[in-house]
Amino acid sequence: MKKFKFELEDVLSLRKFQQEQAQIELGKAVAEETKIQDNLNLLALQHAEAKKALSGSTDFNAITNGQSYFSFLKLQEEKLLEDLAAAKIFTETKREAFKEALQKTESLNKLKEKQLSDYKELEAKEEEDTIDDMVTARFNK
């Protein structure tokens, strides 16, 4: 009997490649989202440190400079929050693309497994028939 060959092996290889690419893209998107979140956390820490440094201060210049700094931090925070929202949307699209690629690959893998199983059953049946023929021929002599 001939060796098992999955007719859609080339398509399966392409789908696996697409799945890997989608996974890489998803990883990049998640990394960007994490980077923005880390920047927001750093900004919050800077805000807390500046607030702590200004607490109890009676110097008018220090207070006005502090207020200007807080305004600057607030603007940066708003920009980062906008970037984070955009990054989350982008990450979600990449996650959906990866999920779709994974489903396509899985369906082909299941088809391949089914065909391999059918092939093995057919091979076992042919082997059994051959053995039956040999036994029958030996006893009918």
C-alpha positions as CSV (number, residue, x, y, z in Angstrom):
1,M,0.0,0.0,0.0
2,K,1.2,3.5,-0.8
3,K,2.4,5.9,1.9
4,F,-0.1,8.3,3.5
5,K,-0.1,11.7,1.9
6,F,-2.3,14.6,3.0
7,E,-3.5,16.4,-0.1
8,L,-3.8,19.7,1.6
9,E,-0.3,19.6,3.3
10,D,0.8,22.8,1.4
11,V,-2.4,24.6,2.6
12,L,-1.8,23.4,6.1
13,S,1.8,24.7,6.0
14,L,0.6,28.0,4.8
15,R,-2.0,28.2,7.5
16,K,0.6,27.3,10.2
17,F,2.8,30.1,8.9
18,Q,-0.1,32.6,8.9
19,Q,-0.9,31.5,12.5
20,E,2.7,32.1,13.6
21,Q,2.6,35.5,11.9
22,A,-0.7,36.4,13.6
23,Q,0.8,35.3,17.0
24,I,3.8,37.5,16.5
25,E,1.7,40.5,15.6
26,L,-0.5,39.8,18.6
27,G,2.6,39.7,20.8
28,K,3.8,43.0,19.4
29,A,0.4,44.6,20.0
30,V,0.3,43.3,23.6
31,A,3.9,44.6,24.2
32,E,2.9,48.1,23.0
33,E,-0.2,48.1,25.2
34,T,2.0,47.0,28.2
35,K,4.6,49.7,27.4
36,I,1.8,52.4,27.4
37,Q,0.5,51.0,30.7
38,D,4.0,51.1,32.2
39,N,4.3,54.7,31.2
40,L,1.0,55.5,32.8
41,N,2.2,53.8,36.0
42,L,5.4,55.8,35.9
43,L,3.4,59.0,35.4
44,A,1.3,58.2,38.4
45,L,4.4,57.6,40.5
46,Q,5.9,60.9,39.3
47,H,2.6,62.7,40.3
48,A,2.6,61.1,43.7
49,E,6.3,62.1,44.3
50,A,5.7,65.7,43.2
51,K,2.6,65.9,45.4
52,K,4.6,64.6,48.4
53,A,7.5,67.0,47.7
54,L,5.0,70.0,47.6
55,S,3.0,69.0,50.6
56,G,3.6,71.5,53.4
57,S,5.4,73.9,51.1
58,T,4.8,77.6,51.6
59,D,6.9,78.9,48.8
60,F,4.6,80.5,46.2
61,N,7.0,79.8,43.3
62,A,7.3,76.2,44.2
63,I,3.5,75.8,44.4
64,T,2.9,77.5,41.1
65,N,5.6,75.4,39.5
66,G,4.1,72.4,41.0
67,Q,0.7,73.2,39.6
68,S,2.2,73.7,36.2
69,Y,3.9,70.4,36.5
70,F,0.6,68.7,37.6
71,S,-1.0,70.2,34.5
72,F,1.8,68.9,32.3
73,L,1.4,65.4,33.9
74,K,-2.4,65.6,33.4
75,L,-1.9,66.3,29.7
76,Q,0.6,63.5,29.4
77,E,-1.8,61.2,31.2
78,E,-4.7,62.1,28.8
79,K,-2.5,61.4,25.8
80,L,-1.3,58.1,27.2
81,L,-4.9,57.1,27.9
82,E,-5.9,57.9,24.4
83,D,-2.9,55.8,23.1
84,L,-3.9,53.0,25.5
85,A,-7.5,52.9,24.2
86,A,-6.2,52.8,20.6
87,A,-3.7,50.1,21.5
88,K,-6.4,48.0,23.2
89,I,-8.6,48.2,20.1
90,F,-5.6,47.3,17.9
91,T,-4.7,44.4,20.2
92,E,-8.3,43.1,20.1
93,T,-8.2,43.1,16.2
94,K,-4.9,41.2,16.3
95,R,-6.3,38.8,18.9
96,E,-9.3,38.1,16.6
97,A,-6.9,37.6,13.6
98,F,-4.9,35.1,15.6
99,K,-8.1,33.3,16.8
100,E,-9.3,33.0,13.2
101,A,-5.9,31.7,12.0
102,L,-5.9,29.2,14.8
103,Q,-9.3,28.0,13.9
104,K,-8.3,27.6,10.2
105,T,-5.2,25.6,11.2
106,E,-7.2,23.5,13.7
107,S,-9.8,22.5,11.1
108,L,-7.1,21.4,8.7
109,N,-5.3,19.5,11.4
110,K,-8.5,17.7,12.3
111,L,-9.1,16.8,8.7
112,K,-5.6,15.5,8.4
113,E,-6.0,13.4,11.6
114,K,-9.3,12.0,10.2
115,Q,-7.7,11.1,6.9
116,L,-4.7,9.5,8.6
117,S,-7.1,7.5,10.9
118,D,-9.1,6.3,7.8
119,Y,-5.8,5.4,6.1
120,K,-4.6,3.3,9.0
121,E,-8.0,1.5,9.2
122,L,-7.9,0.8,5.5
123,E,-4.3,-0.4,5.8
124,A,-5.1,-2.7,8.7
125,K,-8.1,-4.1,6.7
126,E,-6.0,-4.8,3.7
127,E,-3.3,-6.5,5.9
128,E,-6.0,-8.6,7.5
129,D,-7.5,-9.5,4.1
130,T,-4.0,-10.5,2.9
131,I,-3.4,-12.7,5.9
132,D,-6.9,-14.3,5.5
133,D,-6.1,-15.0,1.8
134,M,-2.7,-16.6,2.8
135,V,-4.3,-18.8,5.5
136,T,-7.2,-19.8,3.2
137,A,-4.7,-20.6,0.4
138,R,-2.6,-22.7,2.7
139,F,-5.5,-24.8,4.0
140,N,-7.2,-25.2,0.6
141,K,-4.2,-26.9,-1.0
